[in-house]
């Protein structure tokens, strides 16, 4: 009986991906709100084994350093593959989602994948982020 309880306490790859996706969806919502409040473009950018948040200052993207909640983070799995489906063309070298000063943006789907496990964050463009 104790062995069965111990096995259920260990999260699967899919559950850990969902946890990452939920965290990212909340941070994306915060980044979107920051863009509106700061009246400056704010971006979510994937790099190597993690992601960071940037703000556009005088035509130059800079890491957000004054908000601990929007600090750079590592993915739970270093081999996490990320793709972004959007109406906009995304350059192959930079995976970036940009939030403008307006309360409406383009819808997108952010997909996290490890092996055969996949989780998506859907954004409707008006501030709703749903993890699938």
N, CA and C atoms as a LAMMPS dump frame, in Angstrom:
ITEM: TIMESTEP
0
ITEM: NUMBER OF ATOMS
396
ITEM: BOX BOUNDS ff ff ff
-5.0000000000000000e+02 5.0000000000000000e+02
-5.0000000000000000e+02 5.0000000000000000e+02
-5.0000000000000000e+02 5.0000000000000000e+02
ITEM: ATOMS id mol type element x y z
1 1 1 N 0.827 -1.204 0
2 1 2 C 0 0 0
3 1 3 C 0.865 1.26 0
4 2 1 N 1.898 1.281 0.822
5 2 2 C 2.782 2.438 0.908
6 2 3 C 3.49 2.667 -0.428
7 3 1 N 3.876 1.594 -1.108
8 3 2 C 4.52 1.707 -2.408
9 3 3 C 3.608 2.35 -3.44
10 4 1 N 2.346 2.021 -3.429
11 4 2 C 1.389 2.596 -4.381
12 4 3 C 1.217 4.091 -4.133
13 5 1 N 1.19 4.497 -2.889
14 5 2 C 1.055 5.917 -2.553
15 5 3 C 2.301 6.672 -2.987
16 6 1 N 3.467 6.094 -2.804
17 6 2 C 4.716 6.733 -3.192
18 6 3 C 4.788 6.93 -4.704
19 7 1 N 4.341 5.942 -5.462
20 7 2 C 4.377 6.052 -6.912
21 7 3 C 3.453 7.154 -7.418
22 8 1 N 2.31 7.341 -6.812
23 8 2 C 1.361 8.372 -7.239
24 8 3 C 1.853 9.776 -6.918
25 9 1 N 2.763 9.923 -5.961
26 9 2 C 3.259 11.236 -5.567
27 9 3 C 4.27 11.788 -6.578
28 10 1 N 4.835 10.939 -7.43
29 10 2 C 5.808 11.373 -8.423
30 10 3 C 5.066 11.892 -9.653
31 11 1 N 5.381 13.139 -10.047
32 11 2 C 4.714 13.738 -11.203
33 11 3 C 5.274 13.17 -12.501
34 12 1 N 4.408 12.976 -13.463
35 12 2 C 4.823 12.52 -14.786
36 12 3 C 5.409 13.699 -15.571
37 13 1 N 6.03 13.39 -16.689
38 13 2 C 6.568 14.425 -17.568
39 13 3 C 5.442 15.368 -18.001
40 14 1 N 4.29 14.796 -18.353
41 14 2 C 3.158 15.619 -18.795
42 14 3 C 2.688 16.565 -17.683
43 15 1 N 2.627 16.07 -16.454
44 15 2 C 2.194 16.914 -15.338
45 15 3 C 3.184 18.044 -15.092
46 16 1 N 4.48 17.759 -15.203
47 16 2 C 5.493 18.804 -15.018
48 16 3 C 5.429 19.829 -16.151
49 17 1 N 5.158 19.358 -17.366
50 17 2 C 4.976 20.288 -18.484
51 17 3 C 3.766 21.19 -18.254
52 18 1 N 2.688 20.61 -17.728
53 18 2 C 1.5 21.407 -17.414
54 18 3 C 1.818 22.456 -16.357
55 19 1 N 2.618 22.089 -15.359
56 19 2 C 3.015 23.05 -14.326
57 19 3 C 3.794 24.201 -14.957
58 20 1 N 4.751 23.882 -15.832
59 20 2 C 5.495 24.932 -16.546
60 20 3 C 4.55 25.809 -17.362
61 21 1 N 3.619 25.189 -18.072
62 21 2 C 2.686 25.934 -18.912
63 21 3 C 1.794 26.856 -18.082
64 22 1 N 1.327 26.384 -16.94
65 22 2 C 0.498 27.233 -16.068
66 22 3 C 1.3 28.432 -15.57
67 23 1 N 2.546 28.191 -15.169
68 23 2 C 3.396 29.288 -14.709
69 23 3 C 3.598 30.294 -15.834
70 24 1 N 3.913 29.798 -17.025
71 24 2 C 4.141 30.689 -18.164
72 24 3 C 2.878 31.463 -18.51
73 25 1 N 1.712 30.824 -18.461
74 25 2 C 0.468 31.528 -18.794
75 25 3 C 0.219 32.687 -17.829
76 26 1 N 0.492 32.474 -16.548
77 26 2 C 0.326 33.555 -15.565
78 26 3 C 1.341 34.673 -15.801
79 27 1 N 2.574 34.295 -16.137
80 27 2 C 3.598 35.3 -16.4
81 27 3 C 3.316 36.068 -17.685
82 28 1 N 2.768 35.396 -18.689
83 28 2 C 2.386 36.087 -19.924
84 28 3 C 1.297 37.12 -19.651
85 29 1 N 0.356 36.755 -18.807
86 29 2 C -0.704 37.69 -18.443
87 29 3 C -0.108 38.903 -17.731
88 30 1 N 0.831 38.666 -16.825
89 30 2 C 1.49 39.763 -16.122
90 30 3 C 2.293 40.632 -17.097
91 31 1 N 3.01 40.002 -18.029
92 31 2 C 3.79 40.76 -19.008
93 31 3 C 2.886 41.625 -19.882
94 32 1 N 1.752 41.094 -20.258
95 32 2 C 0.777 41.844 -21.061
96 32 3 C 0.301 43.07 -20.287
97 33 1 N -0.023 42.874 -19.004
98 33 2 C -0.482 43.988 -18.161
99 33 3 C 0.631 45.017 -17.956
100 34 1 N 1.861 44.556 -17.813
101 34 2 C 2.995 45.474 -17.652
102 34 3 C 3.175 46.341 -18.897
103 35 1 N 2.988 45.759 -20.075
104 35 2 C 3.117 46.525 -21.315
105 35 3 C 2.106 47.669 -21.339
106 36 1 N 0.893 47.383 -20.886
107 36 2 C -0.155 48.404 -20.87
108 36 3 C 0.139 49.46 -19.805
109 37 1 N 0.52 49.023 -18.606
110 37 2 C 0.784 49.953 -17.497
111 37 3 C 2.018 50.811 -17.774
112 38 1 N 3.092 50.178 -18.254
113 38 2 C 4.337 50.914 -18.527
114 38 3 C 4.247 51.743 -19.808
115 39 1 N 3.238 51.442 -20.63
116 39 2 C 3.091 52.098 -21.927
117 39 3 C 4.313 51.856 -22.813
118 40 1 N 4.865 50.63 -22.705
119 40 2 C 6.008 50.216 -23.519
120 40 3 C 5.847 48.755 -23.891
121 41 1 N 6.332 48.402 -25.063
122 41 2 C 6.242 47.013 -25.486
123 41 3 C 7.023 46.11 -24.526
124 42 1 N 6.438 44.958 -24.242
125 42 2 C 7.044 43.962 -23.364
126 42 3 C 7.032 42.64 -24.121
127 43 1 N 8.087 41.84 -23.941
128 43 2 C 8.189 40.6 -24.702
129 43 3 C 8.566 39.419 -23.819
130 44 1 N 8.071 38.26 -24.217
131 44 2 C 8.463 36.956 -23.675
132 44 3 C 9.382 36.351 -24.726
133 45 1 N 10.568 35.913 -24.313
134 45 2 C 11.522 35.369 -25.273
135 45 3 C 12.101 34.059 -24.757
136 46 1 N 12.148 33.071 -25.636
137 46 2 C 12.725 31.775 -25.306
138 46 3 C 14.201 31.808 -25.674
139 47 1 N 15.044 31.292 -24.784
140 47 2 C 16.476 31.191 -25.077
141 47 3 C 16.985 29.864 -24.521
142 48 1 N 17.75 29.153 -25.284
143 48 2 C 18.372 27.915 -24.811
144 48 3 C 17.437 27.036 -24.005
145 49 1 N 17.71 26.931 -22.713
146 49 2 C 16.957 26.056 -21.819
147 49 3 C 15.964 26.813 -20.944
148 50 1 N 15.631 28.048 -21.317
149 50 2 C 14.718 28.824 -20.486
150 50 3 C 14.052 29.951 -21.253
151 51 1 N 13.595 30.938 -20.476
152 51 2 C 12.893 32.079 -21.063
153 51 3 C 13.124 33.307 -20.199
154 52 1 N 12.876 34.475 -20.795
155 52 2 C 13.053 35.742 -20.098
156 52 3 C 12.023 36.741 -20.605
157 53 1 N 11.93 37.841 -19.895
158 53 2 C 11.014 38.908 -20.277
159 53 3 C 11.82 40.164 -20.544
160 54 1 N 11.426 40.874 -21.593
161 54 2 C 12.149 42.056 -22.054
162 54 3 C 11.197 43.235 -22.159
163 55 1 N 11.772 44.43 -22.109
164 55 2 C 11.001 45.649 -22.33
165 55 3 C 11.746 46.47 -23.378
166 56 1 N 10.995 47.143 -24.239
167 56 2 C 11.601 47.955 -25.297
168 56 3 C 11.873 49.356 -24.769
169 57 1 N 13.162 49.699 -24.662
170 57 2 C 13.588 51.021 -24.207
171 57 3 C 14.389 51.673 -25.324
172 58 1 N 13.878 52.776 -25.859
173 58 2 C 14.567 53.527 -26.904
174 58 3 C 15.067 52.624 -28.025
175 59 1 N 14.168 51.825 -28.587
176 59 2 C 14.447 50.925 -29.711
177 59 3 C 15.439 49.816 -29.397
178 60 1 N 15.605 49.501 -28.11
179 60 2 C 16.513 48.419 -27.711
180 60 3 C 15.807 47.531 -26.692
181 61 1 N 15.823 46.196 -26.945
182 61 2 C 15.218 45.265 -26.005
183 61 3 C 16.174 45.037 -24.839
184 62 1 N 15.644 45.208 -23.606
185 62 2 C 16.438 45.007 -22.384
186 62 3 C 15.691 44.072 -21.452
187 63 1 N 16.448 43.256 -20.719
188 63 2 C 15.833 42.365 -19.73
189 63 3 C 15.112 43.195 -18.672
190 64 1 N 13.977 42.673 -18.235
191 64 2 C 13.271 43.324 -17.128
192 64 3 C 13.996 42.933 -15.844
193 65 1 N 14.491 43.927 -15.129
194 65 2 C 15.252 43.657 -13.911
195 65 3 C 14.58 44.214 -12.662
196 66 1 N 13.577 45.068 -12.841
197 66 2 C 12.965 45.705 -11.673
198 66 3 C 11.744 44.947 -11.148
199 67 1 N 11.395 43.828 -11.759
200 67 2 C 10.29 42.992 -11.278
201 67 3 C 10.783 41.558 -11.131
202 68 1 N 10.873 41.079 -9.917
203 68 2 C 11.351 39.72 -9.687
204 68 3 C 10.434 38.682 -10.317
205 69 1 N 9.134 38.986 -10.378
206 69 2 C 8.194 38.024 -10.955
207 69 3 C 8.457 37.787 -12.444
208 70 1 N 9.026 38.762 -13.139
209 70 2 C 9.317 38.607 -14.558
210 70 3 C 10.809 38.366 -14.815
211 71 1 N 11.472 37.725 -13.866
212 71 2 C 12.883 37.377 -14.048
213 71 3 C 12.986 36.19 -15.011
214 72 1 N 14.162 35.967 -15.543
215 72 2 C 14.388 34.811 -16.407
216 72 3 C 14.284 33.518 -15.609
217 73 1 N 13.843 32.466 -16.271
218 73 2 C 13.676 31.16 -15.627
219 73 3 C 14.133 30.056 -16.565
220 74 1 N 14.44 28.904 -15.972
221 74 2 C 14.775 27.704 -16.725
222 74 3 C 13.528 26.833 -16.832
223 75 1 N 13.411 26.082 -17.931
224 75 2 C 12.357 25.086 -18.037
225 75 3 C 12.676 23.931 -17.098
226 76 1 N 11.655 23.216 -16.639
227 76 2 C 11.865 22.053 -15.776
228 76 3 C 12.747 21.028 -16.48
229 77 1 N 12.516 20.829 -17.775
230 77 2 C 13.306 19.892 -18.57
231 77 3 C 14.191 20.687 -19.523
232 78 1 N 15.524 20.526 -19.443
233 78 2 C 16.419 21.279 -20.33
234 78 3 C 16.165 21.018 -21.817
235 79 1 N 15.588 19.856 -22.154
236 79 2 C 15.354 19.53 -23.558
237 79 3 C 13.947 19.919 -24.03
238 80 1 N 13.3 20.84 -23.314
239 80 2 C 11.976 21.308 -23.716
240 80 3 C 12.073 22.018 -25.067
241 81 1 N 11.226 21.593 -25.995
242 81 2 C 11.142 22.248 -27.293
243 81 3 C 9.945 23.192 -27.271
244 82 1 N 10.129 24.381 -27.805
245 82 2 C 9.083 25.398 -27.775
246 82 3 C 8.79 25.846 -29.199
247 83 1 N 7.511 25.981 -29.501
248 83 2 C 7.106 26.567 -30.777
249 83 3 C 5.963 27.541 -30.521
250 84 1 N 5.874 28.522 -31.386
251 84 2 C 4.835 29.544 -31.27
252 84 3 C 4.08 29.598 -32.587
253 85 1 N 2.784 29.386 -32.514
254 85 2 C 1.93 29.505 -33.694
255 85 3 C 1.181 30.815 -33.583
256 86 1 N 1.314 31.634 -34.614
257 86 2 C 0.713 32.96 -34.581
258 86 3 C 0.398 33.402 -35.994
259 87 1 N -0.377 34.456 -36.103
260 87 2 C -0.635 35.043 -37.416
261 87 3 C 0.599 35.786 -37.912
262 88 1 N 1.472 36.173 -36.98
263 88 2 C 2.693 36.883 -37.343
264 88 3 C 3.779 35.881 -37.728
265 89 1 N 4.683 36.31 -38.558
266 89 2 C 5.827 35.477 -38.895
267 89 3 C 6.826 35.577 -37.749
268 90 1 N 7.289 34.434 -37.289
269 90 2 C 8.265 34.401 -36.2
270 90 3 C 9.601 34.009 -36.806
271 91 1 N 10.649 34.785 -36.516
272 91 2 C 11.959 34.444 -37.057
273 91 3 C 12.465 33.168 -36.397
274 92 1 N 13.22 32.406 -37.14
275 92 2 C 13.688 31.107 -36.66
276 92 3 C 14.686 31.241 -35.517
277 93 1 N 15.449 32.343 -35.485
278 93 2 C 16.476 32.467 -34.449
279 93 3 C 15.936 33.016 -33.133
280 94 1 N 14.806 33.675 -33.132
281 94 2 C 14.232 34.232 -31.901
282 94 3 C 12.778 33.816 -31.767
283 95 1 N 12.47 33.125 -30.696
284 95 2 C 11.075 32.83 -30.39
285 95 3 C 10.639 33.894 -29.4
286 96 1 N 9.831 34.829 -29.871
287 96 2 C 9.458 35.983 -29.049
288 96 3 C 7.992 36.314 -29.254
289 97 1 N 7.328 36.594 -28.146
290 97 2 C 5.955 37.083 -28.179
291 97 3 C 5.998 38.508 -27.642
292 98 1 N 5.5 39.439 -28.42
293 98 2 C 5.544 40.853 -28.038
294 98 3 C 4.143 41.331 -27.692
295 99 1 N 4.041 41.978 -26.538
296 99 2 C 2.787 42.607 -26.112
297 99 3 C 2.943 44.106 -26.265
298 100 1 N 1.967 44.722 -26.931
299 100 2 C 1.999 46.162 -27.136
300 100 3 C 1.296 46.903 -26.022
301 101 1 N 1.168 48.189 -26.215
302 101 2 C 0.533 49.047 -25.212
303 101 3 C -0.982 48.963 -25.269
304 102 1 N -1.495 48.371 -26.344
305 102 2 C -2.938 48.267 -26.516
306 102 3 C -3.468 47.04 -25.761
307 103 1 N -4.708 47.08 -25.321
308 103 2 C -5.277 45.941 -24.592
309 103 3 C -5.613 44.748 -25.485
310 104 1 N -5.49 44.894 -26.804
311 104 2 C -5.781 43.797 -27.732
312 104 3 C -4.508 43.481 -28.516
313 105 1 N -4.176 42.196 -28.617
314 105 2 C -3.018 41.775 -29.397
315 105 3 C -3.421 40.594 -30.271
316 106 1 N -2.505 40.066 -31.017
317 106 2 C -2.805 38.929 -31.89
318 106 3 C -2.874 37.643 -31.078
319 107 1 N -3.828 36.779 -31.383
320 107 2 C -3.894 35.474 -30.716
321 107 3 C -2.669 34.629 -31.077
322 108 1 N -2.296 33.739 -30.18
323 108 2 C -1.187 32.837 -30.455
324 108 3 C -1.354 31.56 -29.644
325 109 1 N -0.549 30.575 -30.004
326 109 2 C -0.494 29.316 -29.277
327 109 3 C 0.972 29.008 -29.015
328 110 1 N 1.328 28.873 -27.744
329 110 2 C 2.682 28.531 -27.327
330 110 3 C 2.687 27.051 -26.969
331 111 1 N 3.521 26.269 -27.622
332 111 2 C 3.545 24.824 -27.412
333 111 3 C 4.851 24.414 -26.758
334 112 1 N 4.733 23.685 -25.641
335 112 2 C 5.888 23.104 -24.949
336 112 3 C 5.87 21.611 -25.215
337 113 1 N 7.024 21.048 -25.594
338 113 2 C 7.069 19.625 -25.932
339 113 3 C 8.342 19.001 -25.358
340 114 1 N 8.169 17.845 -24.728
341 114 2 C 9.29 17.016 -24.29
342 114 3 C 8.967 15.605 -24.757
343 115 1 N 9.772 15.102 -25.678
344 115 2 C 9.488 13.781 -26.238
345 115 3 C 8.124 13.767 -26.895
346 116 1 N 7.286 12.821 -26.494
347 116 2 C 5.936 12.719 -27.071
348 116 3 C 4.897 13.497 -26.254
349 117 1 N 5.296 14.093 -25.139
350 117 2 C 4.374 14.878 -24.31
351 117 3 C 4.341 16.322 -24.787
352 118 1 N 3.142 16.88 -24.844
353 118 2 C 2.954 18.236 -25.348
354 118 3 C 1.862 18.94 -24.555
355 119 1 N 2.099 20.227 -24.265
356 119 2 C 1.116 21.071 -23.598
357 119 3 C 1.14 22.417 -24.319
358 120 1 N -0.021 23.04 -24.454
359 120 2 C -0.109 24.317 -25.162
360 120 3 C -0.741 25.382 -24.274
361 121 1 N -0.3 26.614 -24.478
362 121 2 C -0.92 27.792 -23.871
363 121 3 C -1.565 28.56 -25.017
364 122 1 N -2.881 28.702 -24.974
365 122 2 C -3.615 29.451 -25.997
366 122 3 C -3.931 30.841 -25.475
367 123 1 N -3.65 31.843 -26.295
368 123 2 C -3.968 33.232 -25.954
369 123 3 C -4.947 33.763 -26.991
370 124 1 N -6.024 34.361 -26.513
371 124 2 C -7.056 34.837 -27.43
372 124 3 C -6.844 36.268 -27.913
373 125 1 N -5.832 36.954 -27.405
374 125 2 C -5.549 38.321 -27.847
375 125 3 C -6.174 39.404 -26.995
376 126 1 N -7.058 39.031 -26.064
377 126 2 C -7.679 40.029 -25.182
378 126 3 C -7.37 39.745 -23.712
379 127 1 N -6.363 38.927 -23.461
380 127 2 C -5.925 38.729 -22.088
381 127 3 C -6.274 37.403 -21.456
382 128 1 N -6.853 36.488 -22.203
383 128 2 C -7.176 35.175 -21.65
384 128 3 C -6.136 34.163 -22.117
385 129 1 N -5.525 33.465 -21.162
386 129 2 C -4.517 32.458 -21.446
387 129 3 C -5.004 31.139 -20.867
388 130 1 N -5.13 30.119 -21.734
389 130 2 C -5.686 28.827 -21.316
390 130 3 C -4.666 27.74 -21.618
391 131 1 N -4.41 26.881 -20.635
392 131 2 C -3.503 25.754 -20.816
393 131 3 C -4.299 24.542 -21.257
394 132 1 N -3.832 23.908 -22.337
395 132 2 C -4.477 22.696 -22.867
396 132 3 C -3.553 21.511 -22.684
